Amino acid sequence: MSKDKVQLYRRARAALQSEQDALSKTLAKAQAAAADAEKRLSEIEAALGNVASAKPKRRGRKPGKAVAKRGRPAMKKA
């Protein structure tokens, strides 16, 4: 191999190494952010778990046949 090819190879290797280091740092930051978000989400779900277990009281009439038929075409009599 000529000196030019060796030098070109070394430069390319150094560039790839620096890119790998930068991507590794970015990945570590993203994983830390994801872990923080998951922790916060679990805290919120735990807080809402106690509130969500109690069902709200229903007000008004109970739905009957009229409500079930609403929006459907009338049946044709033969």
mmCIF file of the N, C-alpha and C atoms, coordinates in Angstrom:
data_MODEL
# 
_entry.id   MODEL 
# 
loop_
_atom_site.group_PDB 
_atom_site.id 
_atom_site.type_symbol 
_atom_site.label_atom_id 
_atom_site.label_alt_id 
_atom_site.label_comp_id 
_atom_site.label_asym_id 
_atom_site.label_entity_id 
_atom_site.label_seq_id 
_atom_site.pdbx_PDB_ins_code 
_atom_site.Cartn_x 
_atom_site.Cartn_y 
_atom_site.Cartn_z 
_atom_site.occupancy 
_atom_site.B_iso_or_equiv 
_atom_site.pdbx_formal_charge 
_atom_site.auth_seq_id 
_atom_site.auth_comp_id 
_atom_site.auth_asym_id 
_atom_site.auth_atom_id 
_atom_site.pdbx_PDB_model_num 
ATOM 1   N N  . MET A 1 1  ? 0.839   -1.183 0.000  1.00 0.00 ? 1  MET A N  1 
ATOM 2   C CA . MET A 1 1  ? 0.000   0.000  0.000  1.00 0.00 ? 1  MET A CA 1 
ATOM 3   C C  . MET A 1 1  ? 0.883   1.245  0.000  1.00 0.00 ? 1  MET A C  1 
ATOM 4   N N  . SER A 1 2  ? 0.436   2.208  -0.710 1.00 0.00 ? 2  SER A N  1 
ATOM 5   C CA . SER A 1 2  ? 1.206   3.450  -0.765 1.00 0.00 ? 2  SER A CA 1 
ATOM 6   C C  . SER A 1 2  ? 0.922   4.288  0.480  1.00 0.00 ? 2  SER A C  1 
ATOM 7   N N  . LYS A 1 3  ? 1.746   5.298  0.673  1.00 0.00 ? 3  LYS A N  1 
ATOM 8   C CA . LYS A 1 3  ? 1.591   6.153  1.847  1.00 0.00 ? 3  LYS A CA 1 
ATOM 9   C C  . LYS A 1 3  ? 0.269   6.905  1.807  1.00 0.00 ? 3  LYS A C  1 
ATOM 10  N N  . ASP A 1 4  ? -0.166  7.293  0.615  1.00 0.00 ? 4  ASP A N  1 
ATOM 11  C CA . ASP A 1 4  ? -1.429  8.026  0.487  1.00 0.00 ? 4  ASP A CA 1 
ATOM 12  C C  . ASP A 1 4  ? -2.609  7.170  0.950  1.00 0.00 ? 4  ASP A C  1 
ATOM 13  N N  . LYS A 1 5  ? -2.607  5.905  0.548  1.00 0.00 ? 5  LYS A N  1 
ATOM 14  C CA . LYS A 1 5  ? -3.703  5.015  0.929  1.00 0.00 ? 5  LYS A CA 1 
ATOM 15  C C  . LYS A 1 5  ? -3.708  4.766  2.435  1.00 0.00 ? 5  LYS A C  1 
ATOM 16  N N  . VAL A 1 6  ? -2.542  4.616  3.006  1.00 0.00 ? 6  VAL A N  1 
ATOM 17  C CA . VAL A 1 6  ? -2.441  4.386  4.448  1.00 0.00 ? 6  VAL A CA 1 
ATOM 18  C C  . VAL A 1 6  ? -2.938  5.612  5.206  1.00 0.00 ? 6  VAL A C  1 
ATOM 19  N N  . GLN A 1 7  ? -2.514  6.766  4.747  1.00 0.00 ? 7  GLN A N  1 
ATOM 20  C CA . GLN A 1 7  ? -2.926  8.004  5.396  1.00 0.00 ? 7  GLN A CA 1 
ATOM 21  C C  . GLN A 1 7  ? -4.438  8.214  5.258  1.00 0.00 ? 7  GLN A C  1 
ATOM 22  N N  . LEU A 1 8  ? -4.972  7.918  4.105  1.00 0.00 ? 8  LEU A N  1 
ATOM 23  C CA . LEU A 1 8  ? -6.408  8.037  3.873  1.00 0.00 ? 8  LEU A CA 1 
ATOM 24  C C  . LEU A 1 8  ? -7.180  7.072  4.774  1.00 0.00 ? 8  LEU A C  1 
ATOM 25  N N  . TYR A 1 9  ? -6.663  5.857  4.908  1.00 0.00 ? 9  TYR A N  1 
ATOM 26  C CA . TYR A 1 9  ? -7.285  4.856  5.776  1.00 0.00 ? 9  TYR A CA 1 
ATOM 27  C C  . TYR A 1 9  ? -7.289  5.342  7.226  1.00 0.00 ? 9  TYR A C  1 
ATOM 28  N N  . ARG A 1 10 ? -6.181  5.889  7.691  1.00 0.00 ? 10 ARG A N  1 
ATOM 29  C CA . ARG A 1 10 ? -6.083  6.366  9.078  1.00 0.00 ? 10 ARG A CA 1 
ATOM 30  C C  . ARG A 1 10 ? -7.053  7.524  9.331  1.00 0.00 ? 10 ARG A C  1 
ATOM 31  N N  . ARG A 1 11 ? -7.170  8.421  8.370  1.00 0.00 ? 11 ARG A N  1 
ATOM 32  C CA . ARG A 1 11 ? -8.102  9.540  8.522  1.00 0.00 ? 11 ARG A CA 1 
ATOM 33  C C  . ARG A 1 11 ? -9.548  9.046  8.585  1.00 0.00 ? 11 ARG A C  1 
ATOM 34  N N  . ALA A 1 12 ? -9.872  8.119  7.701  1.00 0.00 ? 12 ALA A N  1 
ATOM 35  C CA . ALA A 1 12 ? -11.227 7.571  7.680  1.00 0.00 ? 12 ALA A CA 1 
ATOM 36  C C  . ALA A 1 12 ? -11.526 6.845  8.989  1.00 0.00 ? 12 ALA A C  1 
ATOM 37  N N  . ARG A 1 13 ? -10.551 6.097  9.471  1.00 0.00 ? 13 ARG A N  1 
ATOM 38  C CA . ARG A 1 13 ? -10.724 5.367  10.740 1.00 0.00 ? 13 ARG A CA 1 
ATOM 39  C C  . ARG A 1 13 ? -10.924 6.350  11.895 1.00 0.00 ? 13 ARG A C  1 
ATOM 40  N N  . ALA A 1 14 ? -10.148 7.422  11.929 1.00 0.00 ? 14 ALA A N  1 
ATOM 41  C CA . ALA A 1 14 ? -10.273 8.423  12.989 1.00 0.00 ? 14 ALA A CA 1 
ATOM 42  C C  . ALA A 1 14 ? -11.637 9.116  12.919 1.00 0.00 ? 14 ALA A C  1 
ATOM 43  N N  . ALA A 1 15 ? -12.094 9.414  11.712 1.00 0.00 ? 15 ALA A N  1 
ATOM 44  C CA . ALA A 1 15 ? -13.397 10.060 11.551 1.00 0.00 ? 15 ALA A CA 1 
ATOM 45  C C  . ALA A 1 15 ? -14.519 9.139  12.020 1.00 0.00 ? 15 ALA A C  1 
ATOM 46  N N  . LEU A 1 16 ? -14.425 7.865  11.649 1.00 0.00 ? 16 LEU A N  1 
ATOM 47  C CA . LEU A 1 16 ? -15.445 6.912  12.074 1.00 0.00 ? 16 LEU A CA 1 
ATOM 48  C C  . LEU A 1 16 ? -15.421 6.709  13.588 1.00 0.00 ? 16 LEU A C  1 
ATOM 49  N N  . GLN A 1 17 ? -14.239 6.712  14.162 1.00 0.00 ? 17 GLN A N  1 
ATOM 50  C CA . GLN A 1 17 ? -14.116 6.543  15.609 1.00 0.00 ? 17 GLN A CA 1 
ATOM 51  C C  . GLN A 1 17 ? -14.752 7.726  16.349 1.00 0.00 ? 17 GLN A C  1 
ATOM 52  N N  . SER A 1 18 ? -14.501 8.931  15.861 1.00 0.00 ? 18 SER A N  1 
ATOM 53  C CA . SER A 1 18 ? -15.088 10.106 16.511 1.00 0.00 ? 18 SER A CA 1 
ATOM 54  C C  . SER A 1 18 ? -16.607 10.118 16.353 1.00 0.00 ? 18 SER A C  1 
ATOM 55  N N  . GLU A 1 19 ? -17.089 9.672  15.199 1.00 0.00 ? 19 GLU A N  1 
ATOM 56  C CA . GLU A 1 19 ? -18.537 9.588  14.996 1.00 0.00 ? 19 GLU A CA 1 
ATOM 57  C C  . GLU A 1 19 ? -19.148 8.546  15.925 1.00 0.00 ? 19 GLU A C  1 
ATOM 58  N N  . GLN A 1 20 ? -18.449 7.428  16.100 1.00 0.00 ? 20 GLN A N  1 
ATOM 59  C CA . GLN A 1 20 ? -18.927 6.385  17.000 1.00 0.00 ? 20 GLN A CA 1 
ATOM 60  C C  . GLN A 1 20 ? -18.994 6.910  18.437 1.00 0.00 ? 20 GLN A C  1 
ATOM 61  N N  . ASP A 1 21 ? -17.993 7.652  18.859 1.00 0.00 ? 21 ASP A N  1 
ATOM 62  C CA . ASP A 1 21 ? -17.985 8.221  20.206 1.00 0.00 ? 21 ASP A CA 1 
ATOM 63  C C  . ASP A 1 21 ? -19.150 9.191  20.401 1.00 0.00 ? 21 ASP A C  1 
ATOM 64  N N  . ALA A 1 22 ? -19.381 10.033 19.402 1.00 0.00 ? 22 ALA A N  1 
ATOM 65  C CA . ALA A 1 22 ? -20.476 10.999 19.488 1.00 0.00 ? 22 ALA A CA 1 
ATOM 66  C C  . ALA A 1 22 ? -21.828 10.292 19.556 1.00 0.00 ? 22 ALA A C  1 
ATOM 67  N N  . LEU A 1 23 ? -21.987 9.257  18.740 1.00 0.00 ? 23 LEU A N  1 
ATOM 68  C CA . LEU A 1 23 ? -23.248 8.513  18.751 1.00 0.00 ? 23 LEU A CA 1 
ATOM 69  C C  . LEU A 1 23 ? -23.440 7.763  20.063 1.00 0.00 ? 23 LEU A C  1 
ATOM 70  N N  . SER A 1 24 ? -22.370 7.266  20.634 1.00 0.00 ? 24 SER A N  1 
ATOM 71  C CA . SER A 1 24 ? -22.459 6.576  21.923 1.00 0.00 ? 24 SER A CA 1 
ATOM 72  C C  . SER A 1 24 ? -22.924 7.540  23.014 1.00 0.00 ? 24 SER A C  1 
ATOM 73  N N  . LYS A 1 25 ? -22.390 8.760  22.993 1.00 0.00 ? 25 LYS A N  1 
ATOM 74  C CA . LYS A 1 25 ? -22.812 9.762  23.974 1.00 0.00 ? 25 LYS A CA 1 
ATOM 75  C C  . LYS A 1 25 ? -24.280 10.125 23.780 1.00 0.00 ? 25 LYS A C  1 
ATOM 76  N N  . THR A 1 26 ? -24.689 10.287 22.535 1.00 0.00 ? 26 THR A N  1 
ATOM 77  C CA . THR A 1 26 ? -26.083 10.621 22.240 1.00 0.00 ? 26 THR A CA 1 
ATOM 78  C C  . THR A 1 26 ? -27.014 9.506  22.699 1.00 0.00 ? 26 THR A C  1 
ATOM 79  N N  . LEU A 1 27 ? -26.608 8.269  22.456 1.00 0.00 ? 27 LEU A N  1 
ATOM 80  C CA . LEU A 1 27 ? -27.411 7.123  22.871 1.00 0.00 ? 27 LEU A CA 1 
ATOM 81  C C  . LEU A 1 27 ? -27.530 7.067  24.385 1.00 0.00 ? 27 LEU A C  1 
ATOM 82  N N  . ALA A 1 28 ? -26.444 7.311  25.089 1.00 0.00 ? 28 ALA A N  1 
ATOM 83  C CA . ALA A 1 28 ? -26.477 7.288  26.552 1.00 0.00 ? 28 ALA A CA 1 
ATOM 84  C C  . ALA A 1 28 ? -27.423 8.359  27.091 1.00 0.00 ? 28 ALA A C  1 
ATOM 85  N N  . LYS A 1 29 ? -27.385 9.545  26.491 1.00 0.00 ? 29 LYS A N  1 
ATOM 86  C CA . LYS A 1 29 ? -28.283 10.623 26.922 1.00 0.00 ? 29 LYS A CA 1 
ATOM 87  C C  . LYS A 1 29 ? -29.740 10.253 26.653 1.00 0.00 ? 29 LYS A C  1 
ATOM 88  N N  . ALA A 1 30 ? -29.995 9.661  25.492 1.00 0.00 ? 30 ALA A N  1 
ATOM 89  C CA . ALA A 1 30 ? -31.364 9.281  25.137 1.00 0.00 ? 30 ALA A CA 1 
ATOM 90  C C  . ALA A 1 30 ? -31.887 8.188  26.065 1.00 0.00 ? 30 ALA A C  1 
ATOM 91  N N  . GLN A 1 31 ? -31.028 7.230  26.404 1.00 0.00 ? 31 GLN A N  1 
ATOM 92  C CA . GLN A 1 31 ? -31.448 6.166  27.311 1.00 0.00 ? 31 GLN A CA 1 
ATOM 93  C C  . GLN A 1 31 ? -31.747 6.721  28.697 1.00 0.00 ? 31 GLN A C  1 
ATOM 94  N N  . ALA A 1 32 ? -30.946 7.684  29.145 1.00 0.00 ? 32 ALA A N  1 
ATOM 95  C CA . ALA A 1 32 ? -31.189 8.306  30.447 1.00 0.00 ? 32 ALA A CA 1 
ATOM 96  C C  . ALA A 1 32 ? -32.508 9.072  30.436 1.00 0.00 ? 32 ALA A C  1 
ATOM 97  N N  . ALA A 1 33 ? -32.775 9.781  29.349 1.00 0.00 ? 33 ALA A N  1 
ATOM 98  C CA . ALA A 1 33 ? -34.032 10.526 29.235 1.00 0.00 ? 33 ALA A CA 1 
ATOM 99  C C  . ALA A 1 33 ? -35.224 9.571  29.208 1.00 0.00 ? 33 ALA A C  1 
ATOM 100 N N  . ALA A 1 34 ? -35.083 8.452  28.509 1.00 0.00 ? 34 ALA A N  1 
ATOM 101 C CA . ALA A 1 34 ? -36.167 7.473  28.446 1.00 0.00 ? 34 ALA A CA 1 
ATOM 102 C C  . ALA A 1 34 ? -36.418 6.861  29.821 1.00 0.00 ? 34 ALA A C  1 
ATOM 103 N N  . ALA A 1 35 ? -35.358 6.590  30.560 1.00 0.00 ? 35 ALA A N  1 
ATOM 104 C CA . ALA A 1 35 ? -35.513 6.031  31.901 1.00 0.00 ? 35 ALA A CA 1 
ATOM 105 C C  . ALA A 1 35 ? -36.219 7.025  32.821 1.00 0.00 ? 35 ALA A C  1 
ATOM 106 N N  . ASP A 1 36 ? -35.860 8.303  32.709 1.00 0.00 ? 36 ASP A N  1 
ATOM 107 C CA . ASP A 1 36 ? -36.527 9.330  33.511 1.00 0.00 ? 36 ASP A CA 1 
ATOM 108 C C  . ASP A 1 36 ? -38.007 9.428  33.153 1.00 0.00 ? 36 ASP A C  1 
ATOM 109 N N  . ALA A 1 37 ? -38.308 9.364  31.862 1.00 0.00 ? 37 ALA A N  1 
ATOM 110 C CA . ALA A 1 37 ? -39.700 9.447  31.416 1.00 0.00 ? 37 ALA A CA 1 
ATOM 111 C C  . ALA A 1 37 ? -40.502 8.239  31.902 1.00 0.00 ? 37 ALA A C  1 
ATOM 112 N N  . GLU A 1 38 ? -39.914 7.052  31.852 1.00 0.00 ? 38 GLU A N  1 
ATOM 113 C CA . GLU A 1 38 ? -40.606 5.852  32.321 1.00 0.00 ? 38 GLU A CA 1 
ATOM 114 C C  . GLU A 1 38 ? -40.862 5.929  33.823 1.00 0.00 ? 38 GLU A C  1 
ATOM 115 N N  . LYS A 1 39 ? -39.896 6.449  34.564 1.00 0.00 ? 39 LYS A N  1 
ATOM 116 C CA . LYS A 1 39 ? -40.067 6.596  36.007 1.00 0.00 ? 39 LYS A CA 1 
ATOM 117 C C  . LYS A 1 39 ? -41.201 7.567  36.307 1.00 0.00 ? 39 LYS A C  1 
ATOM 118 N N  . ARG A 1 40 ? -41.216 8.684  35.612 1.00 0.00 ? 40 ARG A N  1 
ATOM 119 C CA . ARG A 1 40 ? -42.268 9.689  35.812 1.00 0.00 ? 40 ARG A CA 1 
ATOM 120 C C  . ARG A 1 40 ? -43.637 9.126  35.430 1.00 0.00 ? 40 ARG A C  1 
ATOM 121 N N  . LEU A 1 41 ? -43.681 8.373  34.337 1.00 0.00 ? 41 LEU A N  1 
ATOM 122 C CA . LEU A 1 41 ? -44.932 7.763  33.900 1.00 0.00 ? 41 LEU A CA 1 
ATOM 123 C C  . LEU A 1 41 ? -45.453 6.777  34.939 1.00 0.00 ? 41 LEU A C  1 
ATOM 124 N N  . SER A 1 42 ? -44.567 5.973  35.508 1.00 0.00 ? 42 SER A N  1 
ATOM 125 C CA . SER A 1 42 ? -45.007 5.021  36.526 1.00 0.00 ? 42 SER A CA 1 
ATOM 126 C C  . SER A 1 42 ? -45.512 5.746  37.768 1.00 0.00 ? 42 SER A C  1 
ATOM 127 N N  . GLU A 1 43 ? -44.892 6.882  38.119 1.00 0.00 ? 43 GLU A N  1 
ATOM 128 C CA . GLU A 1 43 ? -45.376 7.673  39.252 1.00 0.00 ? 43 GLU A CA 1 
ATOM 129 C C  . GLU A 1 43 ? -46.775 8.223  38.975 1.00 0.00 ? 43 GLU A C  1 
ATOM 130 N N  . ILE A 1 44 ? -46.990 8.704  37.763 1.00 0.00 ? 44 ILE A N  1 
ATOM 131 C CA . ILE A 1 44 ? -48.301 9.250  37.396 1.00 0.00 ? 44 ILE A CA 1 
ATOM 132 C C  . ILE A 1 44 ? -49.352 8.149  37.385 1.00 0.00 ? 44 ILE A C  1 
ATOM 133 N N  . GLU A 1 45 ? -49.003 6.986  36.819 1.00 0.00 ? 45 GLU A N  1 
ATOM 134 C CA . GLU A 1 45 ? -49.953 5.876  36.785 1.00 0.00 ? 45 GLU A CA 1 
ATOM 135 C C  . GLU A 1 45 ? -50.294 5.406  38.189 1.00 0.00 ? 45 GLU A C  1 
ATOM 136 N N  . ALA A 1 46 ? -49.304 5.398  39.087 1.00 0.00 ? 46 ALA A N  1 
ATOM 137 C CA . ALA A 1 46 ? -49.566 5.000  40.468 1.00 0.00 ? 46 ALA A CA 1 
ATOM 138 C C  . ALA A 1 46 ? -50.488 6.006  41.149 1.00 0.00 ? 46 ALA A C  1 
ATOM 139 N N  . ALA A 1 47 ? -50.269 7.291  40.870 1.00 0.00 ? 47 ALA A N  1 
ATOM 140 C CA . ALA A 1 47 ? -51.125 8.318  41.467 1.00 0.00 ? 47 ALA A CA 1 
ATOM 141 C C  . ALA A 1 47 ? -52.543 8.233  40.921 1.00 0.00 ? 47 ALA A C  1 
ATOM 142 N N  . LEU A 1 48 ? -52.678 7.961  39.636 1.00 0.00 ? 48 LEU A N  1 
ATOM 143 C CA . LEU A 1 48 ? -54.000 7.865  39.031 1.00 0.00 ? 48 LEU A CA 1 
ATOM 144 C C  . LEU A 1 48 ? -54.682 6.538  39.335 1.00 0.00 ? 48 LEU A C  1 
ATOM 145 N N  . GLY A 1 49 ? -53.920 5.527  39.684 1.00 0.00 ? 49 GLY A N  1 
ATOM 146 C CA . GLY A 1 49 ? -54.488 4.216  39.971 1.00 0.00 ? 49 GLY A CA 1 
ATOM 147 C C  . GLY A 1 49 ? -55.467 4.261  41.121 1.00 0.00 ? 49 GLY A C  1 
ATOM 148 N N  . ASN A 1 50 ? -55.170 5.037  42.143 1.00 0.00 ? 50 ASN A N  1 
ATOM 149 C CA . ASN A 1 50 ? -56.066 5.143  43.289 1.00 0.00 ? 50 ASN A CA 1 
ATOM 150 C C  . ASN A 1 50 ? -57.323 5.919  42.932 1.00 0.00 ? 50 ASN A C  1 
ATOM 151 N N  . VAL A 1 51 ? -57.202 6.916  42.106 1.00 0.00 ? 51 VAL A N  1 
ATOM 152 C CA . VAL A 1 51 ? -58.341 7.743  41.719 1.00 0.00 ? 51 VAL A CA 1 
ATOM 153 C C  . VAL A 1 51 ? -59.208 7.016  40.697 1.00 0.00 ? 51 VAL A C  1 
ATOM 154 N N  . ALA A 1 52 ? -58.591 6.310  39.766 1.00 0.00 ? 52 ALA A N  1 
ATOM 155 C CA . ALA A 1 52 ? -59.333 5.676  38.677 1.00 0.00 ? 52 ALA A CA 1 
ATOM 156 C C  . ALA A 1 52 ? -60.145 4.477  39.147 1.00 0.00 ? 52 ALA A C  1 
ATOM 157 N N  . SER A 1 53 ? -59.795 3.902  40.295 1.00 0.00 ? 53 SER A N  1 
ATOM 158 C CA . SER A 1 53 ? -60.511 2.715  40.749 1.00 0.00 ? 53 SER A CA 1 
ATOM 159 C C  . SER A 1 53 ? -61.940 3.045  41.181 1.00 0.00 ? 53 SER A C  1 
ATOM 160 N N  . ALA A 1 54 ? -62.186 4.266  41.640 1.00 0.00 ? 54 ALA A N  1 
ATOM 161 C CA . ALA A 1 54 ? -63.536 4.669  42.030 1.00 0.00 ? 54 ALA A CA 1 
ATOM 162 C C  . ALA A 1 54 ? -64.301 5.126  40.793 1.00 0.00 ? 54 ALA A C  1 
ATOM 163 N N  . LYS A 1 55 ? -65.428 4.459  40.512 1.00 0.00 ? 55 LYS A N  1 
ATOM 164 C CA . LYS A 1 55 ? -66.217 4.807  39.333 1.00 0.00 ? 55 LYS A CA 1 
ATOM 165 C C  . LYS A 1 55 ? -67.071 6.037  39.629 1.00 0.00 ? 55 LYS A C  1 
ATOM 166 N N  . PRO A 1 56 ? -67.188 6.935  38.677 1.00 0.00 ? 56 PRO A N  1 
ATOM 167 C CA . PRO A 1 56 ? -68.045 8.106  38.894 1.00 0.00 ? 56 PRO A CA 1 
ATOM 168 C C  . PRO A 1 56 ? -69.513 7.693  38.880 1.00 0.00 ? 56 PRO A C  1 
ATOM 169 N N  . LYS A 1 57 ? -70.335 8.421  39.631 1.00 0.00 ? 57 LYS A N  1 
ATOM 170 C CA . LYS A 1 57 ? -71.763 8.104  39.678 1.00 0.00 ? 57 LYS A CA 1 
ATOM 171 C C  . LYS A 1 57 ? -72.418 8.538  38.378 1.00 0.00 ? 57 LYS A C  1 
ATOM 172 N N  . ARG A 1 58 ? -73.337 7.699  37.903 1.00 0.00 ? 58 ARG A N  1 
ATOM 173 C CA . ARG A 1 58 ? -74.059 8.007  36.679 1.00 0.00 ? 58 ARG A CA 1 
ATOM 174 C C  . ARG A 1 58 ? -75.292 8.816  37.036 1.00 0.00 ? 58 ARG A C  1 
ATOM 175 N N  . ARG A 1 59 ? -75.544 9.849  36.277 1.00 0.00 ? 59 ARG A N  1 
ATOM 176 C CA . ARG A 1 59 ? -76.709 10.696 36.516 1.00 0.00 ? 59 ARG A CA 1 
ATOM 177 C C  . ARG A 1 59 ? -77.681 10.559 35.354 1.00 0.00 ? 59 ARG A C  1 
ATOM 178 N N  . GLY A 1 60 ? -78.929 10.800 35.612 1.00 0.00 ? 60 GLY A N  1 
ATOM 179 C CA . GLY A 1 60 ? -79.929 10.755 34.557 1.00 0.00 ? 60 GLY A CA 1 
ATOM 180 C C  . GLY A 1 60 ? -80.562 9.379  34.431 1.00 0.00 ? 60 GLY A C  1 
ATOM 181 N N  . ARG A 1 61 ? -81.369 9.220  33.391 1.00 0.00 ? 61 ARG A N  1 
ATOM 182 C CA . ARG A 1 61 ? -82.068 7.959  33.165 1.00 0.00 ? 61 ARG A CA 1 
ATOM 183 C C  . ARG A 1 61 ? -81.125 6.880  32.668 1.00 0.00 ? 61 ARG A C  1 
ATOM 184 N N  . LYS A 1 62 ? -81.533 5.655  32.938 1.00 0.00 ? 62 LYS A N  1 
ATOM 185 C CA . LYS A 1 62 ? -80.780 4.526  32.402 1.00 0.00 ? 62 LYS A CA 1 
ATOM 186 C C  . LYS A 1 62 ? -81.153 4.378  30.932 1.00 0.00 ? 62 LYS A C  1 
ATOM 187 N N  . PRO A 1 63 ? -80.212 4.008  30.089 1.00 0.00 ? 63 PRO A N  1 
ATOM 188 C CA . PRO A 1 63 ? -80.541 3.867  28.666 1.00 0.00 ? 63 PRO A CA 1 
ATOM 189 C C  . PRO A 1 63 ? -81.523 2.720  28.451 1.00 0.00 ? 63 PRO A C  1 
ATOM 190 N N  . GLY A 1 64 ? -82.503 2.969  27.611 1.00 0.00 ? 64 GLY A N  1 
ATOM 191 C CA . GLY A 1 64 ? -83.521 1.961  27.333 1.00 0.00 ? 64 GLY A CA 1 
ATOM 192 C C  . GLY A 1 64 ? -83.554 1.614  25.861 1.00 0.00 ? 64 GLY A C  1 
ATOM 193 N N  . LYS A 1 65 ? -84.672 1.047  25.432 1.00 0.00 ? 65 LYS A N  1 
ATOM 194 C CA . LYS A 1 65 ? -84.801 0.631  24.037 1.00 0.00 ? 65 LYS A CA 1 
ATOM 195 C C  . LYS A 1 65 ? -84.786 1.815  23.086 1.00 0.00 ? 65 LYS A C  1 
ATOM 196 N N  . ALA A 1 66 ? -85.356 2.925  23.493 1.00 0.00 ? 66 ALA A N  1 
ATOM 197 C CA . ALA A 1 66 ? -85.419 4.096  22.616 1.00 0.00 ? 66 ALA A CA 1 
ATOM 198 C C  . ALA A 1 66 ? -84.018 4.574  22.262 1.00 0.00 ? 66 ALA A C  1 
ATOM 199 N N  . VAL A 1 67 ? -83.130 4.532  23.230 1.00 0.00 ? 67 VAL A N  1 
ATOM 200 C CA . VAL A 1 67 ? -81.757 4.968  22.981 1.00 0.00 ? 67 VAL A CA 1 
ATOM 201 C C  . VAL A 1 67 ? -81.058 3.978  22.059 1.00 0.00 ? 67 VAL A C  1 
ATOM 202 N N  . ALA A 1 68 ? -81.333 2.710  22.233 1.00 0.00 ? 68 ALA A N  1 
ATOM 203 C CA . ALA A 1 68 ? -80.690 1.689  21.417 1.00 0.00 ? 68 ALA A CA 1 
ATOM 204 C C  . ALA A 1 68 ? -81.144 1.760  19.967 1.00 0.00 ? 68 ALA A C  1 
ATOM 205 N N  . LYS A 1 69 ? -82.416 2.144  19.745 1.00 0.00 ? 69 LYS A N  1 
ATOM 206 C CA . LYS A 1 69 ? -82.947 2.192  18.388 1.00 0.00 ? 69 LYS A CA 1 
ATOM 207 C C  . LYS A 1 69 ? -82.593 3.482  17.664 1.00 0.00 ? 69 LYS A C  1 
ATOM 208 N N  . ARG A 1 70 ? -82.184 4.478  18.394 1.00 0.00 ? 70 ARG A N  1 
ATOM 209 C CA . ARG A 1 70 ? -81.907 5.782  17.800 1.00 0.00 ? 70 ARG A CA 1 
ATOM 210 C C  . ARG A 1 70 ? -80.818 5.659  16.732 1.00 0.00 ? 70 ARG A C  1 
ATOM 211 N N  . GLY A 1 71 ? -81.057 6.279  15.590 1.00 0.00 ? 71 GLY A N  1 
ATOM 212 C CA . GLY A 1 71 ? -80.076 6.272  14.520 1.00 0.00 ? 71 GLY A CA 1 
ATOM 213 C C  . GLY A 1 71 ? -80.220 5.112  13.558 1.00 0.00 ? 71 GLY A C  1 
ATOM 214 N N  . ARG A 1 72 ? -81.127 4.205  13.851 1.00 0.00 ? 72 ARG A N  1 
ATOM 215 C CA . ARG A 1 72 ? -81.336 3.074  12.945 1.00 0.00 ? 72 ARG A CA 1 
ATOM 216 C C  . ARG A 1 72 ? -82.584 3.337  12.110 1.00 0.00 ? 72 ARG A C  1 
ATOM 217 N N  . PRO A 1 73 ? -82.611 2.863  10.877 1.00 0.00 ? 73 PRO A N  1 
ATOM 218 C CA . PRO A 1 73 ? -83.817 3.053  10.059 1.00 0.00 ? 73 PRO A CA 1 
ATOM 219 C C  . PRO A 1 73 ? -84.976 2.208  10.600 1.00 0.00 ? 73 PRO A C  1 
ATOM 220 N N  . ALA A 1 74 ? -86.186 2.705  10.398 1.00 0.00 ? 74 ALA A N  1 
ATOM 221 C CA . ALA A 1 74 ? -87.374 1.992  10.870 1.00 0.00 ? 74 ALA A CA 1 
ATOM 222 C C  . ALA A 1 74 ? -87.527 0.686  10.103 1.00 0.00 ? 74 ALA A C  1 
ATOM 223 N N  . MET A 1 75 ? -88.035 -0.317 10.804 1.00 0.00 ? 75 MET A N  1 
ATOM 224 C CA . MET A 1 75 ? -88.234 -1.616 10.161 1.00 0.00 ? 75 MET A CA 1 
ATOM 225 C C  . MET A 1 75 ? -89.420 -1.533 9.209  1.00 0.00 ? 75 MET A C  1 
ATOM 226 N N  . LYS A 1 76 ? -89.302 -2.174 8.070  1.00 0.00 ? 76 LYS A N  1 
ATOM 227 C CA . LYS A 1 76 ? -90.382 -2.179 7.085  1.00 0.00 ? 76 LYS A CA 1 
ATOM 228 C C  . LYS A 1 76 ? -91.353 -3.301 7.418  1.00 0.00 ? 76 LYS A C  1 
ATOM 229 N N  . LYS A 1 77 ? -92.632 -2.968 7.372  1.00 0.00 ? 77 LYS A N  1 
ATOM 230 C CA . LYS A 1 77 ? -93.650 -3.980 7.623  1.00 0.00 ? 77 LYS A CA 1 
ATOM 231 C C  . LYS A 1 77 ? -94.073 -4.584 6.296  1.00 0.00 ? 77 LYS A C  1 
ATOM 232 N N  . ALA A 1 78 ? -94.152 -5.892 6.259  1.00 0.00 ? 78 ALA A N  1 
ATOM 233 C CA . ALA A 1 78 ? -94.503 -6.572 5.017  1.00 0.00 ? 78 ALA A CA 1 
ATOM 234 C C  . ALA A 1 78 ? -95.979 -6.710 4.843  1.00 0.00 ? 78 ALA A C  1 
# 
